[in-house]
Amino acid sequence: MKKFLLFFICLAGCQTSVQGTHLRFEMSAPQQDVLFLVDDTKVSYGGGLNAVENKTTWHGSMTAKQHSTFTDLVSKWGTIGKSAISKGVGKYKIRLQEDSLDRTFELPLTDTTATKVYGLLMKVADARFKTTLDALPKPSVDAMLQNRGLGKEQ
């Protein structure tokens, strides 16, 4: 029984394969820090002091189209090794895990692929404002015309 238990612990501890794509994406620049954690289609976001403290404050999901774009972009990092280092003031710190691959690297804020990934993840995270924006009153046609100087003053 002890041998079986030892075998099971070793087997569980020795597994290095990750199912799907896992991404830790940090962007740091002067006066700005953002953290994204991506687990396939699930996205967690933290900004500002929360990102500095390694905390996320919002959790959501990508659409199928967003996930397809994300997968295409992340696949471009297949040739980047651990030697990729950022130059300059700000940087992207990235940890990408796919299957048995586990890569960590830094890229400058000028890297086009990283900037596209950042933009995509920000669009996903912008959904955190949707309920608030949907709750705002909608202007009437009369109010819109009046704001443009085309309607009657009441």
Secondary structure, DSSP 8 states (H G I E B T S, - for coil): -HHHHHHHHHHHHH---EEEEEEEEEEEETTEEEEEEEETTEEEEEETHHHHTT---EEEE--HHHHHHHHHHHHGGGG--TT----SS-EEEEEEEEETEEEEEEEETT-HHHHHHHHHHHHHHGGGGHHHHHHS----HHHHHHHTT-S---
